Amino acid sequence: MSTRWYPIYQRGNPQLRVFLPNFWMKMVRPHPKQLPNIVHFQCSMEMTKYDIKNYLEKIYNIPVVDVRTKITLGRFRKDYGQGYIVKDDDVKYAYIVLPKDMTFKFPEIFDSKKNDEEENMKSLDEAKKNFSDYLEKNKDRTDVPSWFSI
Amino acid sequence: MNFSLVKNVLKYASGFCYRTKNVTSMCASSVITKGFHTTPSNSDLMEFFDIKKNWNETNIRVGRAWKLDELRIKSNVDLHKLWYILLKERNMLYTMEHECYEKVRLFPNPERIDKVQESMNNIETVIRERNIAYYKLETGETGERPVEDVVNMFGLPEKYKKQEYHIPQFMNSRWVRPYLEHGYINSLAVKKFYRLYKEKQYNETRRARNRNFNHVQHLLKRFPNMDLEKLKAEYPDVDIEKAKHTKKARGHFLPKY
């Protein structure tokens, strides 16, 4: 888009304004354990510390005391089966320091253990039922492969 | 440059935004004018997460993405606000997706991200259209980034998207040097490469031509009653009249032509 193409900054020029920022930020679980007023983010690789500070302050209205960033190298791993080398994407992390009196705890989004058990049993039952149906259907034609009919 | 138009258009667009959850579903409600509902804006870090009701859901139903025609009738201010709503929504979805991945869960309805992204692309398209219209009216040019045909280091033609530099072109000795009379681009090595490259391209087209001609001959041999118009449409560069009378096109039947 034309608005993504900025003129180069020369001294005396008006300050550059971003009208439709395309940056993304996602909050991630802090690792290792952090002070309660520090929040971890992953963000667009192009974002600078100033961008991150402005992004949070202007769009989300979050007071930011300090921003620290780091870029982690993506893993080099072998592809399963083929064996060629795959390089995962690099990730930019931003550590945001909130004011002293503000705290943030990463919420526990998935907490229900009982539900899990139930759902597992349900899917297991379903699989059992499907298999018995399949056996029933192919009782008279044991030589037909499984992919033959719908 | 065209940068200034967006500045003009969005001059009155203030930075604040509404906070809504499931933004994609808003387009459905925009048709019904009687109740425009937004949840009160809570500026908080919890905006990076979905509403609590959806946390353990396995199926989150949302509407469709914003269409181009719906966005074209919106004002620039509205588009600006909508952009930030979508931006926040996308961040929220990315956060939830990451958390699901960490906890080895299925991310419910991942197509939500695509819908938001499509809406954002559509907004960009609309803004760009307006930008071009404004520039054509004011300056007679599109205001898009200019593209120039250049010869690259291998002597091949290339599209070059122009950009700004701190010094003019002729002062940029690093850029000028390869284009000089005894520079790299006019060297024997590049000329030889270009000659061989053209030869290779020519051979490829020649082989394709011969291949098609032979194929048409064999088709005529095997199917003498074939629809010749369709054959002509399929192989436009083959001379079918010539192919009919060749030796290869004769089958075990009396020659028809």
Chai-1 contact restraints between the chains, C-beta under 6 A:
chainA,res_idxA,chainB,res_idxB,connection_type,confidence,min_distance_angstrom,max_distance_angstrom,comment,restraint_id
A,M1,B,E124,contact,1.0,0.0,6.0,A-B,restraint_1
A,M1,B,R128,contact,1.0,0.0,6.0,A-B,restraint_2
A,S2,B,N2,contact,1.0,0.0,6.0,A-B,restraint_3
A,S2,B,N131,contact,1.0,0.0,6.0,A-B,restraint_4
A,S2,B,E144,contact,1.0,0.0,6.0,A-B,restraint_5
A,T3,B,V6,contact,1.0,0.0,6.0,A-B,restraint_6
A,W5,B,R145,contact,1.0,0.0,6.0,A-B,restraint_7
A,P7,B,E164,contact,1.0,0.0,6.0,A-B,restraint_8
A,I8,B,E164,contact,1.0,0.0,6.0,A-B,restraint_9
A,F19,B,V6,contact,1.0,0.0,6.0,A-B,restraint_10
A,F19,B,L10,contact,1.0,0.0,6.0,A-B,restraint_11
A,L20,B,W83,contact,1.0,0.0,6.0,A-B,restraint_12
A,W24,B,N91,contact,1.0,0.0,6.0,A-B,restraint_13
A,W24,B,Y94,contact,1.0,0.0,6.0,A-B,restraint_14
A,M25,B,N91,contact,1.0,0.0,6.0,A-B,restraint_15
A,K26,B,Y94,contact,1.0,0.0,6.0,A-B,restraint_16
A,K26,B,T95,contact,1.0,0.0,6.0,A-B,restraint_17
A,K26,B,H98,contact,1.0,0.0,6.0,A-B,restraint_18
A,M27,B,F48,contact,1.0,0.0,6.0,A-B,restraint_19
A,M27,B,T95,contact,1.0,0.0,6.0,A-B,restraint_20
A,V28,B,H98,contact,1.0,0.0,6.0,A-B,restraint_21
A,K58,B,G15,contact,1.0,0.0,6.0,A-B,restraint_22
A,N61,B,S43,contact,1.0,0.0,6.0,A-B,restraint_23
A,F104,B,L45,contact,1.0,0.0,6.0,A-B,restraint_24
A,I109,B,W55,contact,1.0,0.0,6.0,A-B,restraint_25
A,I109,B,E99,contact,1.0,0.0,6.0,A-B,restraint_26
A,F110,B,K103,contact,1.0,0.0,6.0,A-B,restraint_27
A,F110,B,R105,contact,1.0,0.0,6.0,A-B,restraint_28
